[in-house]
């Protein structure tokens, strides 16, 4: 779960990392502007980079100018995010911009500390240059020791008291990363100010939402689990309302699976055989027929979907419930899209009878629906779905 910049800086301050004096302003709290020292920097709060280039980071010399610029931002969108809050910070005179971050290397399965002497808005481009980002791997769960932090700071072109201050900051940053089970803690830029201090001008923190229950102090700071609704598609919003884990992808083969693990495997297999999956989806354990019909509706209503691959492995869930949900959905909605599916496991025989009877009684309705049993490999079912979708 990503944090807003103002939330990330609250956590940085809790770790004794310096950030500019600031207030958060929304439509109801313009009085907060009386607490800041001008000039200030006004920063729209959104989970998307490029704010400066889009005009969502601006300066103001006094309160009147700040009010005008904030009102001009409210109600606009940065990408898919509606601007409803801004962070108003005391302006800082910068000597130099650095970069530092703690994250997890998913390929190496190790925590990673990264530093660069070239911080700022072009860090993504800078990172493409070999050697521009220095990387230091650590063992999972280990603290960052002083000598390791000094090594990380030594490549930043600092000396004297600033070198020691940067070493301490890296220790504090990595301790914060471990303390809150973070996926990412990034300061960019880390500014060297005119009075020779290190100050976090911008910050990104990504928390592991599944671990937040271990950190009640986050709630005391006003940080609670949430979904970044601003980036949801309309189908994802519908799925969320119905309690269905669902993500839209760019393809055209709908995936109607059982559990999350099989849903991921189906996506991989579809791509392996030359198809393009349209979604990820998870039914969860023992889904109701209402939930199953809602899942199927998300795929049928997606204009990009050409064919649907479905699979049900009955364990806790029952194949007859799944079959009944499919049949009832077809009766009520008369879908035209082909469905190539496979069913096996708990109550498979009962489920098969439901489908066979429906097809016998209503052959026209079910002419584009085919359901295989356990003796047909799942790979063959996926390959047939791809052939049907692309008319190969």
C-alpha positions as CSV (number, residue, x, y, z in Angstrom):
1,X,0.0,0.0,0.0
2,X,1.5,3.3,-1.1
3,X,1.5,6.3,1.2
4,X,0.9,9.9,0.3
5,X,4.0,12.0,0.5
6,X,2.7,13.7,3.7
7,X,2.2,10.3,5.3
8,X,5.6,9.1,4.3
9,X,7.2,12.1,5.8
10,X,5.4,11.5,9.1
11,X,7.1,8.1,9.2
12,X,10.5,9.7,8.3
13,X,10.1,12.2,11.1
14,X,9.3,9.4,13.5
15,X,12.7,7.9,12.6
16,X,14.4,11.3,13.2
17,X,14.9,12.0,9.5
18,X,14.6,15.7,8.7
19,X,11.9,16.9,6.4
20,X,10.7,20.5,5.7
21,X,8.2,22.1,8.1
22,X,4.8,21.5,6.5
23,X,1.1,21.5,6.8
24,X,-1.6,19.5,4.9
25,X,-4.4,21.5,3.3
26,X,-7.8,20.4,2.0
27,X,-11.0,22.3,1.2
28,X,-11.8,22.6,4.9
29,X,-8.4,23.5,6.3
30,X,-7.1,26.6,4.6
31,X,-6.4,28.1,8.1
32,X,-3.4,25.8,8.3
33,X,-1.7,28.2,5.9
34,X,-1.3,30.6,8.8
35,X,1.2,28.2,10.5
36,X,3.8,28.1,7.7
37,X,6.8,30.3,7.0
38,X,6.8,31.8,3.5
39,X,8.0,31.3,0.8
40,X,6.5,27.8,0.4
41,X,6.3,24.9,-2.0
42,X,2.8,23.5,-2.8
43,X,2.7,19.8,-3.7
44,X,-0.5,18.0,-4.9
45,X,-0.9,14.7,-3.2
46,X,-1.3,11.8,-5.7
47,X,0.2,8.3,-6.2
48,X,1.9,9.3,-9.4
49,X,5.2,10.9,-10.4
50,X,5.7,13.7,-12.8
51,X,3.8,16.2,-10.6
52,X,6.3,19.0,-11.3
53,X,6.0,18.7,-15.1
54,X,2.2,18.5,-14.9
55,X,2.1,21.8,-12.9
56,X,1.1,20.1,-9.6
57,X,4.2,21.4,-7.7
58,X,4.3,25.2,-7.4
59,X,5.8,27.9,-5.2
60,X,4.1,30.7,-3.4
61,X,5.6,33.8,-1.8
62,X,2.8,34.6,0.6
63,X,-0.5,33.2,1.9
64,X,-2.7,35.0,-0.7
65,X,-0.7,33.5,-3.6
66,X,-0.7,30.1,-1.9
67,X,-4.6,30.1,-1.5
68,X,-5.0,31.0,-5.2
69,X,-2.7,28.3,-6.4
70,X,-4.2,25.6,-4.1
71,X,-7.7,26.4,-5.2
72,X,-6.6,26.1,-8.8
73,X,-5.3,22.6,-8.1
74,X,-8.3,21.2,-6.3
75,X,-10.7,19.3,-8.5
76,X,-8.1,18.7,-11.2
77,X,-6.8,15.2,-12.0
78,X,-3.2,14.0,-12.2
79,X,-3.5,10.9,-14.2
80,X,-6.5,9.1,-12.6
81,X,-6.1,10.8,-9.3
82,X,-8.3,13.6,-8.2
83,X,-6.4,16.3,-6.3
84,X,-8.1,16.8,-2.9
85,X,-5.1,17.5,-0.6
86,X,-1.9,19.4,-0.9
87,X,1.3,19.5,1.1
88,X,2.5,23.0,1.8
89,X,6.2,23.0,2.8
90,X,8.7,25.7,3.8
91,X,10.9,26.3,0.8
92,X,14.5,25.0,1.1
93,X,17.6,26.3,-0.5
94,X,19.4,23.4,-2.1
95,X,23.1,22.9,-2.6
96,X,22.9,19.3,-3.9
97,X,20.3,16.5,-4.6
98,X,21.1,12.9,-3.7
99,X,19.1,9.7,-3.8
100,X,18.7,6.8,-1.3
101,X,16.2,4.0,-0.9
102,X,15.7,0.6,0.8
103,X,13.6,-2.0,-1.0
104,X,13.5,-5.7,-1.8
105,X,15.2,-7.2,-4.9
106,X,12.5,-9.8,-6.0
107,X,15.0,-11.6,-8.2
108,X,17.7,-12.0,-5.6
109,X,15.2,-12.4,-2.7
110,X,17.2,-10.0,-0.6
111,X,16.8,-6.5,0.9
112,X,18.6,-3.9,-0.9
113,X,20.0,-0.4,0.0
114,X,20.5,2.0,-3.0
115,X,22.2,5.3,-3.1
116,X,23.1,7.8,-5.9
117,X,24.9,11.2,-6.0
118,X,22.4,12.1,-8.8
119,X,19.0,12.6,-7.2
120,X,16.1,14.5,-8.5
121,X,13.3,14.3,-11.1
122,X,15.3,12.3,-13.7
123,X,16.3,9.5,-11.4
124,X,14.6,6.9,-13.7
125,X,16.7,8.0,-16.6
126,X,19.8,8.3,-14.5
127,X,19.3,4.7,-13.3
128,X,19.8,3.5,-16.8
129,X,23.4,4.6,-16.7
130,X,25.7,1.8,-15.5
131,X,27.1,2.6,-12.1
132,X,24.9,5.6,-11.4
133,X,23.0,3.7,-8.7
134,X,25.1,2.0,-6.0
135,X,23.5,-1.2,-4.6
136,X,24.3,-2.9,-1.3
137,X,22.6,-6.2,-0.5
138,X,21.8,-7.3,3.1
139,X,20.6,-10.5,4.7
140,X,16.8,-10.6,5.4
141,X,16.1,-9.3,8.9
142,X,19.6,-7.9,9.6
143,X,20.1,-4.4,10.7
144,X,22.2,-2.0,8.6
145,X,25.4,-1.5,10.6
146,X,27.4,1.7,10.8
147,X,30.2,0.5,8.7
148,X,27.8,-0.6,5.9
149,X,26.0,2.7,6.1
150,X,29.3,4.6,5.8
151,X,30.1,2.5,2.7
152,X,26.8,3.4,1.2
153,X,27.3,7.1,2.0
154,X,30.9,7.2,0.8
155,X,30.0,7.2,-2.9
156,X,27.8,10.3,-2.6
157,X,30.6,12.8,-2.8
158,X,30.2,13.9,0.8
159,X,32.9,14.6,3.4
160,X,33.3,15.6,7.0
161,X,30.2,16.0,9.1
162,X,27.9,15.5,6.1
163,X,29.4,12.0,5.5
164,X,28.7,11.0,9.1
165,X,25.2,12.6,8.9
166,X,24.4,10.6,5.8
167,X,25.6,7.4,7.4
168,X,23.3,7.9,10.3
169,X,20.4,8.8,8.0
170,X,20.9,5.5,6.1
171,X,20.8,3.6,9.3
172,X,17.6,5.3,10.3
173,X,16.0,4.8,6.9
174,X,16.8,1.1,6.9
175,X,15.6,0.7,10.5
176,X,12.3,2.3,9.4
177,X,12.1,-0.1,6.4
178,X,12.4,-3.1,8.7
179,X,10.3,-1.7,11.6
180,X,7.1,-1.2,9.4
181,X,7.6,-4.2,7.1
182,X,8.0,-1.8,4.1
183,X,8.3,-2.8,0.5
184,X,10.0,0.5,-0.3
185,X,11.4,3.5,1.5
186,X,12.7,6.1,-0.9
187,X,14.0,9.7,-0.4
188,X,14.4,11.5,-3.7
189,X,15.7,14.1,-3.6
190,X,17.7,14.0,-0.4
191,X,18.8,17.6,-0.3
192,X,22.1,19.0,1.0
193,X,20.8,22.4,2.2
194,X,22.6,25.7,2.3
195,X,23.2,25.3,6.1
196,X,24.8,21.9,5.5
197,X,21.9,19.7,6.6
198,X,20.4,16.6,5.0
199,X,16.7,17.1,4.3
200,X,14.1,14.7,2.7
201,X,12.4,16.9,0.1
202,X,10.3,14.1,-1.3
203,X,9.5,10.6,0.0
204,X,7.8,7.4,-1.2
205,X,6.9,4.6,1.2
206,X,5.1,1.4,0.2
207,X,3.8,-0.8,3.1
208,X,2.9,-4.5,3.1
209,X,-0.8,-4.2,3.7
210,X,-0.9,-7.8,5.0
211,X,1.5,-6.8,7.8
212,X,-0.2,-3.6,9.0
213,X,-2.0,-5.4,11.8
214,X,1.4,-5.7,13.5
215,X,1.7,-1.9,13.6
216,X,-1.1,-0.3,15.5
217,X,1.0,2.9,15.8
218,X,0.3,3.5,12.1
219,X,-3.4,3.9,12.9
220,X,-2.4,6.5,15.5
221,X,-0.7,8.4,12.8
222,X,-3.8,8.3,10.7
223,X,-2.4,5.6,8.3
224,X,-4.9,2.9,7.7
225,X,-5.3,0.1,5.0
226,X,-6.9,1.3,1.9
227,X,-7.1,0.6,-1.8
228,X,-5.9,3.2,-4.3
229,X,-9.3,3.7,-5.8
230,X,-8.1,6.4,-8.1
231,X,-6.4,3.9,-10.3
232,X,-9.2,1.3,-10.5
233,X,-11.0,0.7,-13.7
234,X,-14.8,0.6,-13.7
235,X,-14.8,-3.2,-13.7
236,X,-12.3,-3.2,-10.8
237,X,-14.6,-0.9,-8.8
238,X,-17.5,-3.2,-9.4
239,X,-15.4,-6.2,-8.4
240,X,-14.3,-4.5,-5.2
241,X,-17.9,-3.7,-4.3
242,X,-18.7,-7.4,-4.7
243,X,-15.7,-8.6,-2.7
244,X,-14.0,-10.1,-5.8
245,X,-10.2,-9.8,-6.1
246,X,-9.9,-8.7,-9.8
247,X,-7.4,-6.8,-11.9
248,X,-8.0,-5.8,-15.6
249,X,-5.1,-6.7,-17.9
250,X,-4.6,-5.7,-21.6
251,X,-5.6,-8.9,-23.3
252,X,-8.8,-10.4,-24.7
253,X,-9.1,-13.9,-23.1
254,X,-11.2,-13.8,-20.0
255,X,-10.0,-15.9,-17.0
256,X,-12.7,-17.4,-14.8
257,X,-10.7,-19.5,-12.3
258,X,-11.0,-20.9,-8.8
259,X,-8.3,-19.7,-6.4
260,X,-5.7,-17.0,-6.9
261,X,-2.9,-19.5,-7.4
262,X,-4.6,-21.1,-10.3
263,X,-5.6,-17.7,-11.7
264,X,-2.0,-16.7,-11.9
265,X,-1.1,-20.1,-13.4
266,X,-3.8,-19.7,-16.0
267,X,-2.5,-16.2,-17.0
268,X,1.0,-17.7,-17.5
269,X,-0.3,-20.6,-19.6
270,X,-2.4,-18.4,-21.8
271,X,0.6,-16.2,-22.5
272,X,2.8,-19.3,-23.0
273,X,0.5,-20.6,-25.7
274,X,0.3,-17.3,-27.5
275,X,-2.8,-15.7,-26.0
276,X,-3.4,-12.5,-24.1
277,X,-5.2,-12.7,-20.7
278,X,-7.8,-10.0,-20.1
279,X,-7.8,-10.2,-16.3
280,X,-6.7,-11.7,-13.0
281,X,-9.5,-13.0,-10.8
282,X,-9.9,-15.0,-7.6
283,X,-13.1,-16.6,-6.4
284,X,-11.9,-17.4,-2.9
285,X,-12.9,-20.5,-0.9
286,X,-16.5,-21.8,-1.3
287,X,-17.9,-18.8,-3.2
288,X,-21.6,-18.3,-3.4
289,X,-23.5,-18.6,-6.6
290,X,-24.2,-14.9,-6.6
291,X,-20.4,-14.2,-6.4
292,X,-19.7,-16.7,-9.2
293,X,-22.3,-15.1,-11.4
294,X,-20.9,-11.6,-10.7
295,X,-17.4,-12.9,-11.7
296,X,-18.7,-14.2,-14.9
297,X,-20.5,-11.0,-15.6
298,X,-17.3,-9.0,-15.3
299,X,-15.9,-11.0,-18.2
300,X,-19.0,-11.1,-20.4
301,X,-19.4,-7.3,-20.0
302,X,-15.8,-6.6,-21.0
303,X,-16.0,-5.6,-24.7
304,X,-12.4,-6.7,-25.2
305,X,-13.0,-10.3,-24.2
306,X,-13.4,-12.6,-27.2
307,X,-13.5,-15.9,-25.3
308,X,-13.5,-17.2,-21.7
309,X,-11.3,-19.8,-20.2
310,X,-12.8,-21.2,-17.0
311,X,-11.7,-23.9,-14.5
312,X,-13.0,-25.2,-11.3
313,X,-11.1,-27.6,-9.1
314,X,-13.6,-28.6,-6.4
315,X,-12.2,-28.8,-2.9
316,X,-13.8,-26.6,-0.3
317,X,-15.9,-25.2,-3.1
318,X,-18.3,-27.5,-5.0
319,X,-18.5,-28.2,-8.7
320,X,-22.3,-28.4,-8.6
321,X,-22.5,-24.9,-7.2
322,X,-20.1,-23.6,-9.9
323,X,-22.1,-25.4,-12.6
324,X,-25.4,-24.1,-11.3
325,X,-24.0,-20.5,-11.3
326,X,-22.9,-20.9,-14.9
327,X,-26.3,-22.3,-16.0
328,X,-28.3,-19.6,-14.2
329,X,-26.1,-16.8,-15.6
330,X,-26.6,-18.2,-19.1
331,X,-30.4,-18.4,-18.6
332,X,-30.6,-14.8,-17.3
333,X,-28.1,-13.1,-19.6
334,X,-27.9,-15.2,-22.8
335,X,-24.2,-14.5,-23.4
336,X,-22.8,-15.0,-27.0
337,X,-19.1,-15.2,-26.0
338,X,-17.7,-18.8,-26.2
339,X,-16.7,-20.4,-22.9
340,X,-14.2,-23.2,-22.8
341,X,-13.9,-24.7,-19.3
342,X,-12.8,-27.6,-17.2
343,X,-14.3,-28.9,-14.0
344,X,-13.0,-31.6,-11.6
345,X,-13.1,-32.4,-7.9
346,X,-15.8,-32.1,-5.2
347,X,-19.3,-32.9,-6.5
348,X,-18.0,-33.1,-10.1
349,X,-20.6,-35.7,-11.2
350,X,-23.5,-33.6,-9.9
351,X,-22.1,-30.5,-11.6
352,X,-21.7,-32.4,-14.9
353,X,-25.4,-33.6,-14.8
354,X,-26.5,-29.9,-14.3
355,X,-24.6,-28.7,-17.3
356,X,-25.6,-31.7,-19.5
357,X,-29.2,-31.3,-18.7
358,X,-29.1,-27.6,-19.4
359,X,-27.4,-28.2,-22.7
360,X,-29.9,-30.9,-23.6
361,X,-32.9,-28.7,-22.8
362,X,-31.5,-25.5,-24.3
363,X,-29.0,-26.4,-27.0
364,X,-29.1,-23.0,-28.7
365,X,-28.3,-21.2,-25.4
366,X,-25.3,-23.5,-24.6
367,X,-24.0,-24.0,-28.1
368,X,-20.8,-21.9,-27.3
369,X,-20.2,-23.4,-23.9
370,X,-18.0,-26.5,-23.6
371,X,-16.9,-28.1,-20.2
372,X,-14.2,-30.7,-20.0
373,X,-13.5,-33.2,-17.2
374,X,-10.3,-34.1,-15.4
375,X,-9.0,-36.4,-18.2
376,X,-8.5,-33.5,-20.6
377,X,-5.2,-31.7,-19.7
378,X,-5.7,-28.0,-18.7
379,X,-3.1,-27.1,-21.4
380,X,-5.4,-28.4,-24.1
381,X,-8.4,-26.5,-22.7
382,X,-6.4,-23.3,-22.8
383,X,-5.1,-23.9,-26.3
384,X,-8.6,-24.5,-27.5
385,X,-9.8,-21.3,-25.9
386,X,-7.0,-19.4,-27.7
387,X,-8.0,-21.0,-31.1
388,X,-11.6,-20.1,-30.6
389,X,-10.8,-16.5,-29.5
390,X,-8.5,-15.9,-32.5
391,X,-10.4,-18.2,-34.9
392,X,-7.2,-20.1,-35.7
